Each structure stands twice: as C-alpha cells, then as structure tokens.
Amino acid sequence: MRRYAASAPVLVLILVQMGHACLDSQSAYRFTGTVCRLTYPAALVLNEKTTKVIEAAFQHARYPSIEGEKSMSIFGKVDYGLHNLEIYNLSIGRSEVELRPNEGVGIAISNVSAVFKGRFTYAYSWLISVSQSVDFEIESHIDLAINPRLYCGRGKVAADTSDCHLIFHKLNLHLQGDREPGWLKRIFTEFVSLTVQLVVKGQVCSEINSVANILSDFIQETAENFLSDGGIGVDISVTSAPVITSNYIESYHKGLTFYNNTKAVITASVFNPAQLGEERMLYFWISDEVMQPLMTAAHLDGRFVRYISGQELTDLFKADMSTAMPNFINQLLFSAPVLKVWSVSAPDLWTTPDGTHVKAMAAVEMTSGSGASSLYVEMDVEVSVRASYEDKKFILTAKPLSISITNTSNHEGTLQLEEAHVNYLKEAVEKIGIPKVLSYLEHGITTLLDRQGLNLFDIMNHDVIPQNGYVLIQMDFGFPHHLLVEFLRKTLE
C-alpha cells in the first residue's frame, strides 16, 4: 500500500548527492562506509519547509515577454504582446508527498493562490488602425504536481523533475479594473489566460528544477564540509542510487577519508539494511572503515598533540590519588614546567557492542621551565569509548581497559622506576590523562560541529549505538526553519 505524508521537494533534495560510480544496492553494500536513512516521520518536519521552496520557485521565476500574432474572425490579424508579467499575493495551501517504492517520489502542492499582473498590448487594422496597451490582472488557484524520478547518471544520484504539472482551477482576467468594454474582455480572456498558463507552467517547472539543483549542490557541499576540517576530508559520494520504500529513503555513501593526496579504500563493508530501524526520523550508519582512516589522518596531521602549562597543569596534579606522587614529579611542578602529550603512532580503532575500542601508544614529556630537567613516559593505553550529544555538546565517556608503561627516561637517560612510581603513573594516566584528553576532544569536536551548524538543529531522542564493526546513530530532529528561508533568500535574491 502506498503511504502518504505531508512533505516536499526538500525531502528529495536531501538525497541528491554526488558520486563517481553507481552500482545496484546489493553490489554497493560492500563499498559503503556510511548510510543515511530518512524515515516517514521526518517527512512531517520537512513538510513545513515545502511552501518556502515552492514560493521561491514561483517568485524567482522570470516570466518572459511574449509577442506574436493571432487571426481573429472579426479583426483579422491581431499583433499582441504580454509584458512585465509578475506575481503578487502568493499563498500556498498544503503539500503532500508519496513515497513510491523502487520508483521515486510524488509531490502534490494544492491550493496555490496567486495574482499575476502584467501589460497586454494589441494592434489590428479593421476599418481603422488600432493600437492599445492594457494593464491586466489574473486571479488564479493552482494545483502543482511534481513526480521526481531518482536515478543514477553521470556519476551522481539525481532527481529528474521534468514530470511537472500545473492545474489551473481558477483563472479570472481583469483588464484595467474591468473599465474596458465588455467585448474586449470577451475576445481576449481565453487567449490571454491560456497564454499566461503556458508561460507560468514552463517557467515555474523550470525554476523548480533550478532550485533543486541549487539545493542539491548546497546539501552536498554542506555534508562534505561537515565531515572535513583543514587538510582532512571525507569523500561521501554515493555508491548507488537511493533505495525507496513506503517507509523510508536510504542513501549509500563511500565515506573515504582523504589526506595529503591519499584516499582510503573500502571493499568489505559489513553493512546490511537490517541493521537500521524505522522508528526514528533519521539514521546514520558509520563503519569502522571510516573512523580508522580518520584517526590515522588526525595523527599524521598532528591533531593529537597538546601542550599544557601554568595553572592548568598545576591543577591537574591536585587530583585525589591513592599512591604518593614521586619526588621527581613534585620537583618538576615547582619549576614552571611545560607538559607535552602526543600520539606516538596512529591509534587503532574497532567497535563492539561494549563501545568503540581505541588502542594507542602515547607519550608524555614534562620539561622544566629552564629546560634543565625533564621526564619522558611512553605507554600503551586501551580504552572503550562511548559518545553522546547532550545540550548541544559532544560528550565522550571512556573506560580504561589496559595501561602499561613501556619506556621512561629523564634528562640524564633511561629512568628505572620503582613499582610504586609505576603504579602512580598508571593511576595518573587513568584519573588525570584520559579525562583531560577526552575534555580536549569533546571541546574540539563540539567546536567543529558548531562551526558546521549542528547546534542550530533540535536533536531529540538520540542514541549512539556501538555494534560489531560500526556505530549506529539514530535520532529525531527539528529542522531550523530560518536556515532554509535564509538560504533561499541569499541564493535567489
């Protein structure tokens, strides 16, 4: 059974993404790094944006002047022209969308009320030569039907909106406030009305296609920027055309990290559509094969390096510890030291139902202000991490699984530590190091997400669910109305 929802071209445009190669969905699964599923309830939110898109199409359309000639039994040949056609008092009743499984999307916009104004010129020779110019208004009620067909062509998933129809239910012509003679109105009403219908249909449908292209480019660019920062980016080209059912539209993306002219490769994705639900409005499926290259790129780009000094460093070592602080650390703390923390090698990442496991070789170096003394500690650390997004902030929770000190030295060379000192360093990593690193990551990721505009959305009922080899993010959302309005204003003005 077909399922209907009040929604709009926005629903279609969200899924128009760029790609390089398009396969059937079954073949594309193993090359897929990320998946987006937009469900039926999301259409109810997107419906609120439909009218703005349609209004933009009507109002931004440029209606051309039309000139020609027409033979009339009374006057013979009549030269005519329609000029300066503009739209006023536009209002839209409602919109509905139909998801057509394995086919496309049907969009119906009903009760579009508008007044078209322009100038009608005509000239004829019948007994005497007549040349006149008449202002006119046309009151109209229109229904609009668009049947976008989603297809894969020229390396992208595109929406073909050529199946576009305008149905005029009311078309009342007024010539200069009906002050013109009745015979003139009777003669030209049908002719002018029919011509205006053809012009409006052609231009509005063309403008809808234009707005679709503008929005699809905007969405693609926004999505790519959302996953990119500096020299690190993610290729989110689609691997196949979207899959459409009566309950959702699902798109498949490569999710290939690129950095310094190198790009990751995915050939054995664990994706299966059964891994996603249909209860929430929006689902994102993200493979470990996306996250691991991102971690490697961040390491190579020096993202996992941090310097701490001053009061911030002093406060760190005020943590309540069960073992006594070694004297050599206490002495360094009184010498205005600088602490450097970094990843020695690219961290390894894998996800299980317990969380996302990260194993890293990290190094810590504390150097006195004079540089005369120092402490270097190298360690292997494995943690299980869970992520959430609360109060528009990214939150990480980590559970240490193993901590081992592998190398220690000072300014004089290799440093042999007592067992108590090793225990202190392990506890310091667990109670001081890991929480501090997480706080930096939380702040950095939140700042990045805010820069991409995530904080403008209302994210509700969200879950981040780790599974074997992937993470599933599911949520409801409130679309920020002003964003679409502002985008259309700036783009189409």
N, C-alpha and C positions, 0 to 999 in steps of 0.2 A: 504494500500500500504506500502511496506517495505521502510524504509528510510535508506539511506546510509550516512556515514560521514567518513572522513579520521581520524582514531583513532587507538587504540592499546590495548595490554594487560593491560596497565596502567589503562584503563577505567574499566576493570573487577576487577582488583586487589583492587581498591579503595573500593569496596563494599564487600570484603571478611572480615567479622567481626565475632568475637567470640560470642557465645550465650549459654544459658542453656536450653531453651525450645523454640520450633518453632511451631507457630500456623499459620493458614491461616490468610491472611492480615486483613480480616473483624473482626475476633476474636481478633487479636493482637492490634487493634487500641486502645482499652480502657486501655491497659497496656503500651502504648507507651509514653515516656517522651520527646524524641527528634526524629526528622525526617530529613533525608538528601535526597535532590532531585538533581541529576546531570542531566542537560538537554543536548539536542542535540548540542547547540553551544559550550559547554565545550569540546566536542569530538575534535573539531578543534584545541584547545590548546593542549590537551593531545596527539594528533597525533604527535606532534613534539618530543615526548619522546619515541615513539614506536620503532624507529630504535635502540635506545640505549639498550632497553630491549632485542630485538632480537639479536643485536650484542653480548650482554653479553651471551645469550644462546648459540650461535654458538662458541664463542671464549673460553668460560669457560668449554664447554663440553670436557670431557676426552674420546678420541676415543681409545678403547682398541685394542690391538693386536689380530689378528685373525689367527689361524693356522688350517689346515685341509688337506684333500686330495681330488683330483678330478681325475676321469677317463677320459682320452683323447684317441681318436682312434689312434693317431699317436704314442704317447709316452707311452701309458698305464697309470699306476697310477702315478700321479704327487703330490708330497707333496708341499704345499705352505704356505706362511705366509705374512700377511700385518702388518707392524710395524711402529711405530713413526708417526702415521697419525696426521698432524697438519694443521691448516687453516691459510691462508695468504690473504692479499689484499681483505678483505671483504668490500663490499659496498651494500647498500640496496636502492632500487628504491622508493617505496611508500607503504603505508599501508591504508587499508580501514576497517571500521567496520560497521556491520549491526546489528541494534537492532531488535531482534525478539520477538514481544510481547508474554508474558506468556511462553516464551521458554528459551531464552538465548541470547548469543551474537555470531555473526560470524565475524571472523577477517581474512583478506586476506593480506598477505605480498607478494608483487610482485617484480620480478627482483632482486633477491638476487644474487649478483655476488661474487664468491669466488674461490680461488685456494687452492686445497688440495695437500699437499706434504707428501710423506712417502717413505718407502722402501719395495720392493716386493722381497721375496725370493722364490725360487722354486728348486726342485730337482726331477730327474727322472732317470730311467735306461732303455736305449734303444740303443742297441749296446754297448754303453759306459755309464758309470755313469756320470751324470751332476749335478752340484750343483752351483747355481748362486744367486747373490744378485743384484738387480737393483733398483736405485732410480727412483721414478716416480712423475709426477705432473698431476693433473686433473683440467682443467678449467671447471667451472660449472656456469650455470644460473638456479636458482631455484625459484619456487613459493612456498609459505608456507601458508597453510590454517589451522586455529585453530577454533574449534567450542566449546568454553567453555559452559558448562551447569551449570547454577547456581542452587544449590539445598540446602536443609537444612538437615544436617546429623551430628550425633554425637555432637549435641549441638552447631552447628555453620552453617553459610551460607558459602558454599564452591564452588569453581569453579573446575569442572571436565574437565580437558584439554586432556583427553585421545583421543578425536576425533581430531587427529593431522595428517596432511598430507604434505609431501614434494613432489613436482612435479619437476623433473629434465628436463629442456628444452634443455640444452646443457651439454655435458659431454665429453670433449676431453682429451684423455690419451696421455701423453708424457713420454716415457721411456728414461731416461738419455739424454734428449735433442734429441731424435729420432736417436741416434747413434747406437742403437741396430738394428739387422737385421729386415727387414720388417715382416718376417714370425712370429717372436716372438711377435711383436705388434699385428698382426692379430689374433694370437691364444689367447692372454691374455686380449686384450682390453675389450671385452664384459664381461669376467669373473671378471676382476678387477673392472671395472666400476660398475657392478651390486653389487658386494660385498661392495664397498665404499658407494653406495646408501643406502644399508640396514643399514650399520653401522652409517652413518650420520643421517639418519632418526630416528633411535632408540635413539641415544644419544642426538640429538637436541630436540626432543619432550620430552625426559626425563628431560633435562635441563630446558626447558620452564616450566615444572611442578615444578621443584625445585625452579626456580627464582620466580614463582608465590607464592609458599609457603613462601619464604623468605620475599617478598614484603608484603604479606598479614599480616605476623606477625609484620613486621616493621610498617605498617599502623595502625594496631590495637594498638600496643604499643605507637605509637606517639599520636594517638587520646586520649587514656586513660591518657597519661602524660599531654596532652594539657588541660584536664579538672581536673587535680589533682595538689595538692600542699600540701606538708607536710603530715599531717595525714588525710587530706580531699581528697576524691576521688569520682569518678562517674563511676558506672557500665554502660557501653554503649553496653552491649550485645544486640544482635538483638532479637526482639520478633517474627519475621517471616522471610521467605525468601524475597529477594528484589522483587519488582514489576517492570516489564519491559514493557514499551510501545515503540512505534516507536519514541517518542519524549524525553523520559527520563527514568532513572533508579532511583528507590526510595527505600531507606532502612529505617527500623524502629528500634529504639533503646530504651532500657529500661530507661536510664537516672536516675538511682537510686543512690542518694548520700549515701556514707558510711563514718562513722566516729566513731572511738573507738568501733569497733566490732558491730556497729548498722547500719542498712541499711534502707533507706526509702522504702515505698511501693506506687505503683501507680496502682489503679484499676478502675479509672473512668476518663480516659483522654478525653479531648474534641476534639481530633484530627479528622480531616476529610480531605481527599486528595484535596477537592475543595478549601481548604484554601491556597494552594500553586499555584503559577503560572508556566509558561513555558517560559517566555520572557528572564529571566536572566540565567546565566550559572549555578549558584549554589544557592540552597535554604536550610536554616536551620530553622526548626520549633522547638521552645523550650517552653515547658509547664511551667506554674507557679508551677506545682508539682515537677519540677526540681529545680527551683530557690528558693522556700521557704525552702526546706531542706538544700540547700547550705548556705542560710542566717543563719539558725539555727546552722549549723556546724561551720560557721565562728565565730558566737557569742560564742559558747561553747569553741572554740579553742583560744579565746582571741584575735581575729583579729580586733575587734572594740574597741581597747584601744589605746590611743595616749597621749604622754607627750610632752608638748610644754614649752619652757623656753627661757630666754635670749632675744636677739634682735628679734627673730621670734615672740615671744609672745608680746613684746612691740609694734612691727609694726602692729599687728592685731588690737590693740585698737586705732590706728590712723585713722580708718575708719570714714568717714563722717556720723555722726549720727544726727537725728532730736531731740533727747532727751539728756539731760545732763547726763554725767557719774556720778553715785553715788560716794560719797566721800570714802566709804569703799573699792570700787574697785580701785580708784585712789591711795589710801594709799598702797594697796597690790602691785600695779605696781611699786612702788618705793622701794620695799623690796626684789628684786631679786626672784620673785615668780616662782613656777612651776605649770603649768596648766595640769590637767588630765581630759581627756574626754573618756567616755566609754558607752557602751550599758548596761543598767540595766537588760534587758530581751531580748530574741530573737526578732528581728523585724518581723513584719507581712508584707507580700507582696502579692499584687494582681494586675493584669494588666487589663486595659480598653483601649479603643481607645484613651483616653486622655494621657495615659502614664502608666508607672508602679508605682503604689502607694506603698509607704513604710511608715509604721507607727511604731515608735519606742519610747520606754521610755529611754531617755538618761540622763546622769549625768555629771556635770562639777564640778570639785573641784580645787580651786586655793589656794595654800598654800604658805605662805611667806618663804623666804629662811631660816629663823631661826626656822620656824615651830610654831611660837608663835601665829600667826593669820591665819585664813582660811575663805573661803567662799564655801559653797556647794549648788548647784542648781540642782534640778531634774525636768524634764519636759517631756511632751508628745509632739511629733512632727510628723506631717504627711506631706509628700511631694509627688509630682508627678514627676517622673524622666524619662528622655529620654536619650538614648545613641546613640553615633555615633563613627565612626572611621575615623579620618582625619589626613593626613600627618603622617601616621603610629603611631598615638597616639589615645588612648581611651579617649573619651570626654563624660562627663555627664552634663546634664542641668537639674536643679531642680526648681520646682515651689512650694513654701511653701503653704500648704493648711490650716494648723492649727498649732498653737503653744500655749501651755498652761503650765504655771509654777505650778508645783504640790507640791513642797517642797523646802524650803530654810532654811539654818542654817549656823552658824559660829562656831568658836571655843568655844563659850560660850553656844551654844544650838540653839534652834529654833529661826529663824530670821523673824520678821514681817516686811514686806516691804511696803513702800508707793506705791501708784498707779503709780507714776512717775518712781519709781525704777523698778517695774514690767514691765512697758512699755519699759524701757531701755533694760532690759534683753531679752524681746521678740524680740526687734529690733536687738540686738546684735546676737541673735541666727540666725535671718534671714539674716543679712548683713555680719556677721563675721563667725558664727559657721557653717552654712550649706555650704557656699562656701569653707571653709577650709577643712571640712570633704570630700567634693567632690574632692578637689585637691589631697588629700591623696589617695582616692580611685582610681582616674584617674591614678596617678603615679604608684600605686601598681599593678593595672590591666594591664597597659601598660608594666610594667617590666615583669610581668608574661607572657604576650603574646609574648614579645620579646624573653624571655627565651625558649619558645616553637617554635620560628621560624616564627611567623606570619609576622613579619616585612620583611621577605625575599620574600614574595609574593607581587605582584602588585594587590591591591584591588581597583576595579573601579566600578562606578555606583552603589554604595551600598546604601541600605536603611535598617533601623531598624524600623519595623512597629509594634507597640503595638496593640493588639486586646483583646477581652474578654477571659482571661484565658491563653493567650500565646503571645509570641513575634515571629514575622517572620523576619528573616534576609535574604535578597536577594542581590546578587552581581554578577559581572563579575570578572574575575581574570586572572592574568598572572602567569603561573607556572614557578618557577625558575629552568631553565634548569640545572644549575650546581648542584642543590641538588640531582637530580636523578643520574647524572653522578658520583658525588662523592660517593653517597650511593652504587651504583653498583661497583665502584672501590674498596671501602673498604670491601664490603661484599664478593665479588667474587675473590679478588686477592689471 
